[in-house]
């Protein structure tokens, strides 16, 4: 029994020694003492072996953490040194104390680059998908012909379609530089499946001219490259249009949030509220204060501060709006010019108040962790999480407003006052109270817009000034008092604006949108959707 146990322990020790010896002693000697070409040859053999356990040694070389005894000694010592402690690179055993006279293993930039590529190639065998994906992306820009065998093995073993496609494209890119025509033709055909902009540059290089002659002498190669280039350009154009559409929807959702409250107040009472943009600013600063409160008192729950900021921004902006209606606007009904001037003056007061309280400089509102980053739908097209959340949030707010207007008693009163104020008053609707509540509701929605805007940019006293004109354009284009018209107008203007920016630039795009709205209103003054029913102007 003791003999069997002793043999078992010896086997365990042998296996431990083998696992510690990630790189053979001969290759270690080349990495530590060889010239640059010797080091590169050793790296190629390590990659060919596809042993992931060699990564720590290669990383130590890249970090300049490998030391060796001078080449003149008979007994050569190679150690991985970290935090003053050494590990024998051959046996994996700790070495204490460190031997005197050890020297750093010096590598040049060429070898360092190859080490980085070798590490990426070895990581392709990792069971972690994220590690393999990062390694594939690293190889896409750095891999050379020596990595082709490792890439071929990785492509054959890879089960994830995205990573496999990326590796295949990298393999095809390398094969383009070889002199084998069948391999180059196959590589060009493989590149046609790419949606990466760098692939387009690679194929254009095959069609380039130097003087009057093509750089690529083979006509078949050029013809195949042109076919693949046409395919890639079509995919890139589709991706670009998709990105513009997403950006347009994102802008449209922001315009929808900014204009939704204005559609209620302007549609209900016909009040041109020039302070609507400042109500957006109030919501943004409320979000900023909630963020600071969570930082100071609830740091452990900071990633969820937005759940508290949403109702707070709505309540604060709604309160300011109701005070504005009760204190000023109520006395100016039926006098649009005076209302416009009064609300413009109030907007200046609110801006100055924020400057006095928070300062003239912009303040930063941080995204929670779950809103940071984005999802990459294709190369170069990343959809940020914060904008995706804003789009979903805008749809949620729209749904809640629709439910309030169509499924509640308050909504019934609001629609009644909007369509015929005198008749609504005759049947017992408290029109003045409805005015206050509706104005508070519209102002609260503006506060929600400010909460959303705080997640995509800095918050400053002039935040609302950027959206007040666009909000009025959305309301007028959609039809005064029409919820559906506001949605169509906001999304249409957002998408059209982004597509025009790609053609004519931001300034000309804005001018084109304004000219279109002027012409449209001349032909259809009631907007996209006309309000049904009789108005009794007060």
C-alpha positions in Angstrom: 0.0 0.0 0.0 2.8 2.4 0.9 4.5 1.6 -2.4 1.3 2.4 -4.4 0.9 5.7 -2.4 4.5 6.6 -3.0 4.1 6.0 -6.8 0.9 8.1 -6.8 2.7 11.0 -5.1 5.6 10.8 -7.5 3.1 10.9 -10.4 1.4 14.0 -9.0 4.7 15.7 -8.5 5.7 14.9 -12.1 2.4 16.3 -13.4 2.9 19.4 -11.3 6.4 19.9 -12.7 5.1 19.4 -16.3 2.3 21.9 -15.8 4.8 24.4 -14.4 7.1 23.9 -17.3 4.9 25.8 -19.8 7.8 26.4 -22.2 10.6 23.9 -22.9 14.1 24.8 -21.6 15.5 25.1 -25.2 12.8 27.7 -26.1 13.4 29.5 -22.8 17.1 29.8 -23.6 16.3 31.3 -27.0 13.9 33.8 -25.4 16.3 34.8 -22.7 19.7 34.8 -24.5 18.9 34.6 -28.2 19.0 37.4 -30.8 15.8 39.0 -32.0 15.4 36.4 -34.8 16.0 33.5 -32.3 13.3 35.0 -30.1 10.9 35.3 -33.0 11.5 31.7 -34.0 10.9 30.6 -30.4 7.6 32.6 -30.3 6.5 30.9 -33.5 7.1 27.5 -32.0 5.2 28.4 -28.8 2.2 29.6 -30.8 2.4 26.4 -32.9 2.2 24.4 -29.7 -1.0 26.2 -28.8 -0.2 25.8 -25.1 -2.2 28.4 -23.2 -0.1 27.9 -20.0 2.8 29.8 -21.8 0.8 33.1 -21.5 2.1 34.1 -18.0 5.8 33.8 -19.2 5.1 35.7 -22.4 3.2 38.4 -20.4 6.2 38.7 -18.1 8.5 39.2 -21.0 6.2 41.9 -22.3 6.2 43.5 -18.9 10.0 43.3 -18.6 9.6 41.1 -15.6 12.0 38.3 -16.7 15.6 38.2 -15.4 18.4 35.8 -16.3 22.0 35.2 -15.2 24.7 36.5 -17.5 25.4 34.4 -20.5 29.0 33.8 -19.3 27.9 31.6 -16.4 27.8 27.9 -16.8 24.5 27.5 -14.9 22.0 29.7 -16.5 19.1 30.9 -14.3 15.9 32.4 -15.8 13.4 33.8 -13.3 10.1 35.6 -13.5 10.4 38.4 -11.0 7.4 40.2 -9.5 7.2 42.3 -6.3 10.7 41.3 -5.4 9.9 37.5 -5.5 11.3 35.1 -8.1 9.8 32.0 -9.8 12.0 29.6 -11.8 10.7 29.8 -15.4 11.7 26.2 -16.0 10.4 24.4 -12.9 7.8 26.9 -11.6 9.3 26.8 -8.1 9.7 29.9 -6.0 13.3 31.1 -5.6 14.3 32.9 -2.5 16.5 34.8 -2.0 17.1 36.1 -5.5 20.6 35.4 -6.9 23.0 38.3 -7.3 24.0 39.4 -10.8 20.8 38.7 -12.5 20.1 41.0 -15.5 16.8 42.0 -17.2 15.9 40.2 -20.4 15.8 43.0 -22.9 13.4 42.8 -25.9 13.1 45.3 -28.8 9.8 46.7 -30.1 9.6 44.1 -32.9 9.8 41.2 -30.5 7.4 43.0 -28.1 4.8 43.3 -30.9 5.2 39.6 -31.7 4.8 38.7 -28.0 1.5 40.6 -27.9 0.3 38.8 -31.0 1.5 35.4 -29.6 -0.5 36.0 -26.4 -3.6 36.8 -28.4 -3.1 33.7 -30.5 -2.8 31.5 -27.4 -5.9 33.1 -25.8 -7.9 31.7 -28.7 -7.9 28.4 -26.8 -9.5 30.0 -23.7 -12.9 28.6 -22.6 -14.1 32.2 -21.9 -15.9 33.7 -24.9 -15.0 37.3 -24.0 -11.3 36.4 -23.8 -11.4 34.7 -27.2 -13.3 37.6 -28.8 -10.8 40.1 -27.4 -7.9 38.0 -28.7 -9.5 37.7 -32.2 -9.9 41.5 -32.4 -6.2 41.9 -31.3 -5.1 39.5 -34.0 -7.2 41.3 -36.6 -4.9 44.2 -36.6 -1.6 42.6 -35.6 -1.4 39.0 -37.0 1.2 38.1 -39.6 1.8 35.1 -41.8 3.5 33.1 -39.1 0.2 33.0 -37.2 -1.7 31.3 -40.0 -1.4 27.7 -38.6 -2.7 29.0 -35.2 -5.5 30.8 -36.9 -6.5 27.7 -38.9 -6.7 25.6 -35.8 -8.7 28.3 -34.0 -11.2 28.6 -36.9 -11.6 24.8 -37.0 -12.3 24.6 -33.2 -14.3 27.8 -32.7 -18.0 27.3 -32.0 -19.1 30.9 -31.7 -20.2 32.2 -35.1 -19.1 35.8 -34.5 -15.6 34.9 -33.3 -15.2 32.3 -36.1 -16.2 34.8 -38.7 -13.7 37.4 -37.3 -10.9 34.8 -37.3 -11.7 33.7 -40.8 -11.5 37.2 -42.1 -8.2 37.8 -40.3 -6.9 34.6 -41.9 -8.1 35.8 -45.3 -6.4 39.2 -44.8 -3.1 37.5 -44.1 -3.4 35.2 -47.1 -3.8 38.1 -49.4 -0.1 38.9 -48.9 1.1 35.4 -50.0 2.2 34.6 -53.5 -0.2 31.6 -53.9 -3.0 32.7 -56.4 -5.6 30.1 -55.4 -5.1 31.1 -51.7 -5.4 34.8 -52.6 -8.6 34.2 -54.6 -10.1 32.3 -51.8 -9.1 35.0 -49.3 -10.7 37.7 -51.5 -14.0 35.7 -51.7 -13.9 35.3 -47.9 -13.4 39.1 -47.4 -16.7 39.7 -49.3 -18.5 38.5 -46.1 -16.9 41.2 -44.1 -18.6 44.4 -42.8 -15.5 45.9 -41.4 -14.3 49.3 -43.0 -10.7 48.1 -42.9 -11.6 45.3 -45.3 -12.7 48.0 -47.8 -9.3 49.6 -47.5 -7.6 46.3 -48.0 -9.5 45.5 -51.2 -9.1 49.1 -52.6 -5.3 48.5 -52.3 -5.6 45.7 -54.8 -7.2 48.0 -57.3 -4.8 50.9 -56.8 -2.7 52.3 -59.7 0.8 53.5 -59.7 1.1 55.8 -62.6 -0.8 54.2 -65.5 -0.3 50.6 -64.3 -2.1 48.6 -61.6 -0.2 47.7 -58.4 -1.8 44.3 -58.7 -0.7 42.8 -62.1 -3.1 39.8 -62.0 -6.4 40.7 -63.8 -8.3 37.9 -62.1 -7.2 39.1 -58.7 -8.4 42.6 -59.5 -11.7 41.4 -60.9 -12.4 39.3 -57.7 -11.3 42.2 -55.5 -13.8 44.5 -57.3 -16.7 42.1 -56.8 -15.9 41.7 -53.2 -15.4 45.5 -52.8 -18.9 46.1 -54.2 -20.4 43.6 -51.8 -18.5 45.1 -48.8 -19.5 48.7 -49.8 -23.2 47.6 -50.0 -23.0 46.2 -46.5 -21.2 49.3 -45.1 -23.8 51.6 -46.7 -26.6 49.5 -45.1 -24.8 49.7 -41.7 -24.3 53.4 -42.1 -28.0 54.0 -42.9 -28.9 51.8 -39.9 -26.7 53.9 -37.7 -28.2 57.1 -39.0 -31.7 55.7 -38.4 -30.9 54.7 -34.8 -29.4 58.2 -34.2 -32.5 59.8 -35.7 -34.8 57.7 -33.5 -32.7 58.6 -30.5 -33.0 62.3 -31.4 -36.7 61.9 -32.1 -37.2 60.3 -28.7 -35.5 63.3 -27.0 -37.6 65.7 -29.1 -40.7 63.7 -28.2 -40.0 64.0 -24.4 -39.2 67.7 -24.8 -42.4 68.4 -26.9 -44.8 66.0 -25.2 -45.4 68.3 -22.2 -45.6 71.3 -24.5 -48.2 69.6 -26.6 -50.4 69.3 -23.5 -50.0 72.8 -22.3 -50.1 74.5 -25.7 -52.8 72.3 -27.0 -55.0 72.7 -23.9 -54.6 76.4 -23.2 -53.0 77.9 -26.3 -50.2 79.3 -24.1 -46.9 79.9 -25.8 -44.7 79.0 -22.9 -41.2 80.2 -23.6 -40.1 78.9 -20.2 -40.7 75.3 -21.2 -37.0 74.8 -22.0 -36.2 75.9 -18.5 -38.5 73.3 -17.0 -36.4 70.7 -18.9 -33.4 72.3 -17.2 -35.1 72.0 -13.8 -35.6 68.3 -14.3 -31.9 67.9 -15.3 -30.7 69.7 -12.2 -33.0 67.7 -10.0 -31.4 64.6 -11.4 -28.0 66.1 -10.6 -29.0 66.7 -7.0 -30.4 63.2 -6.6 -27.1 61.8 -7.9 -25.1 63.9 -5.4 -27.4 62.7 -2.6 -26.8 59.1 -3.5 -23.1 59.7 -3.7 -23.0 61.2 -0.2 -25.5 58.9 1.6 -26.2 55.8 -0.5 -23.0 55.1 -2.3 -23.7 51.4 -2.3 -26.9 51.9 -4.3 -25.5 54.6 -6.6 -26.2 52.6 -9.8 -29.9 52.8 -9.1 -30.1 56.6 -8.4 -32.1 57.1 -11.6 -35.0 55.2 -10.1 -35.3 58.0 -7.6 -34.3 60.8 -10.0 -37.3 60.1 -12.4 -40.1 60.8 -9.9 -38.1 63.6 -8.3 -37.5 65.4 -11.6 -41.1 65.0 -12.5 -42.4 66.3 -9.2 -40.1 69.3 -9.0 -40.7 70.4 -12.6 -44.5 69.9 -12.2 -44.5 72.0 -9.0 -42.6 74.8 -10.7 -45.0 74.6 -13.6 -48.1 74.8 -11.4 -46.7 77.8 -9.6 -46.0 79.4 -12.9 -49.6 78.8 -14.0 -51.1 80.0 -10.8 -48.9 83.0 -10.3 -48.6 84.4 -13.9 -50.2 82.6 -16.8 -53.7 82.4 -15.2 -54.0 86.2 -15.5 -52.9 86.3 -19.1 -55.2 83.9 -20.9 -56.4 85.2 -24.2 -53.4 87.6 -24.4 -50.8 85.6 -26.3 -48.2 88.4 -26.8 -48.2 89.2 -23.1 -48.0 85.5 -22.2 -45.0 85.0 -24.6 -43.1 88.0 -23.1 -43.9 87.0 -19.5 -42.8 83.4 -19.9 -39.7 84.5 -21.7 -38.9 86.8 -18.7 -39.5 83.9 -16.3 -37.2 81.7 -18.4 -34.4 84.3 -17.9 -35.1 84.4 -14.2 -34.9 80.6 -13.9 -31.6 80.5 -15.9 -30.1 83.2 -13.6 -31.3 81.4 -10.5 -29.6 78.2 -11.6 -26.4 80.2 -12.3 -26.5 81.6 -8.8 -27.2 78.3 -7.1 -25.1 75.9 -9.2 -22.7 78.2 -11.0 -22.3 79.1 -14.6 -20.3 76.1 -15.5 -21.9 72.8 -16.6 -22.2 70.0 -14.1 -21.7 66.4 -14.9 -24.3 63.7 -14.3 -22.8 60.2 -14.4 -24.4 57.2 -16.1 -25.0 54.2 -13.9 -22.9 51.1 -14.7 -25.8 49.4 -16.5 -26.1 52.4 -18.9 -22.4 52.6 -19.8 -21.0 51.1 -23.0 -23.0 49.9 -25.9 -23.8 47.0 -28.2 -21.9 46.6 -31.4 -24.2 45.5 -34.2 -21.4 45.6 -36.8 -17.9 46.9 -37.1 -18.0 50.7 -36.4 -21.7 50.7 -35.5 -22.2 50.8 -31.8 -25.6 51.5 -30.1 -24.9 53.2 -26.8 -26.9 51.7 -23.9 -27.8 55.2 -22.6 -29.6 56.1 -25.8 -31.3 52.7 -26.0 -32.6 53.3 -22.5 -33.8 56.8 -23.4 -35.7 55.5 -26.4 -37.4 52.9 -24.2 -38.0 55.5 -21.5 -39.7 57.9 -24.1 -42.0 55.1 -25.2 -42.9 54.3 -21.6 -43.7 58.0 -20.9 -45.7 58.2 -24.1 -47.7 55.1 -23.1 -48.4 56.5 -19.6 -49.6 59.8 -21.1 -51.8 58.0 -23.5 -53.3 55.9 -20.6 -53.9 59.1 -18.6 -55.6 61.0 -21.5 -57.7 58.1 -22.7 -58.4 55.9 -19.7 -58.8 58.2 -16.7 -61.3 60.8 -15.5 -58.6 63.5 -15.5 -57.8 62.7 -19.2 -61.5 62.9 -20.1 -61.7 66.4 -18.5 -58.5 67.5 -20.3 -59.8 66.4 -23.6 -63.2 68.1 -23.0 -61.5 71.4 -22.1 -59.2 71.1 -25.1 -62.1 70.6 -27.5 -64.7 73.0 -26.1 -63.8 74.9 -22.9 -67.2 76.6 -22.5 -69.3 73.4 -23.0 -67.0 71.6 -20.5 -67.6 74.3 -17.9 -71.3 74.1 -18.5 -71.4 70.4 -17.6 -69.4 70.9 -14.4 -65.8 70.4 -15.4 -63.6 72.6 -13.1 -61.7 74.2 -16.0 -59.4 76.4 -13.9 -58.3 73.4 -11.8 -57.8 71.4 -15.0 -55.7 74.1 -16.4 -53.4 74.0 -13.3 -53.2 70.2 -13.3 -52.6 69.9 -17.0 -49.9 72.6 -16.9 -48.3 70.8 -14.0 -48.5 67.5 -16.0 -46.9 69.1 -19.1 -44.2 70.7 -16.9 -43.5 67.4 -15.2 -43.0 65.6 -18.5 -40.5 68.4 -19.4 -38.7 67.5 -16.2 -38.6 63.9 -17.3 -37.0 65.1 -20.6 -34.4 66.9 -18.5 -33.7 63.7 -16.6 -33.2 61.8 -19.8 -31.0 64.6 -21.3 -28.7 64.5 -18.3 -27.6 61.0 -19.3 -26.2 62.0 -22.7 -24.5 65.3 -21.9 -23.6 67.8 -19.3 -26.2 69.8 -17.5 -26.0 73.6 -17.6 -28.2 76.7 -17.2 -28.7 77.0 -21.0 -29.7 73.4 -21.5 -33.3 74.1 -22.3 -32.5 76.8 -24.8 -31.3 74.2 -27.3 -34.7 72.4 -27.4 -37.4 75.1 -27.0 -37.6 75.9 -30.7 -37.5 72.3 -31.8 -40.2 71.5 -29.3 -42.5 74.1 -30.8 -41.7 72.9 -34.3 -42.7 69.4 -33.3 -46.0 70.5 -31.8 -47.0 72.8 -34.7 -46.0 70.2 -37.3 -47.8 67.3 -35.5 -51.0 69.3 -34.9 -51.9 71.3 -31.8 -53.2 69.0 -29.0 -52.7 65.8 -31.0 -50.6 63.1 -29.2 -50.2 61.0 -32.3 -49.1 64.0 -34.3 -46.5 64.8 -31.8 -45.0 61.3 -32.0 -45.0 61.3 -35.8 -43.5 64.8 -36.0 -40.8 64.1 -33.4 -39.6 60.9 -35.0 -39.9 62.3 -38.5 -37.9 65.4 -37.7 -35.3 63.4 -35.8 -34.7 60.9 -38.5 -34.8 63.4 -41.3 -32.4 65.7 -39.5 -29.8 63.0 -39.0 -30.0 61.8 -42.7 -29.7 65.4 -43.9 -26.7 66.0 -41.6 -24.8 63.3 -43.4 -25.4 65.0 -46.7 -25.5 68.7 -46.1 -24.0 69.2 -42.6 -25.7 70.2 -39.3 -26.5 73.8 -40.2 -27.9 73.3 -43.6 -29.9 70.3 -42.3 -31.6 72.5 -39.7 -32.3 75.1 -42.4 -33.9 72.5 -44.7 -36.1 71.2 -41.8 -37.3 74.7 -41.0 -38.0 75.5 -44.7 -40.0 72.3 -45.0 -42.1 73.0 -41.9 -42.9 76.6 -43.2 -44.0 75.2 -46.5 -46.0 72.4 -44.8 -47.8 74.7 -42.5 -48.7 77.0 -45.4 -50.4 74.1 -47.1 -51.8 72.4 -44.0 -52.1 74.9 -41.1 -53.7 72.4 -38.8 -50.6 70.2 -38.9 -50.4 66.5 -39.6 -53.5 65.7 -37.6 -56.3 68.2 -37.2 -58.0 68.5 -33.9 -61.6 67.3 -34.1 -64.4 69.3 -32.5 -65.4 72.9 -32.0 -63.2 75.4 -30.2 -64.6 78.1 -28.0 -61.8 80.7 -27.6 -61.5 82.3 -24.3 
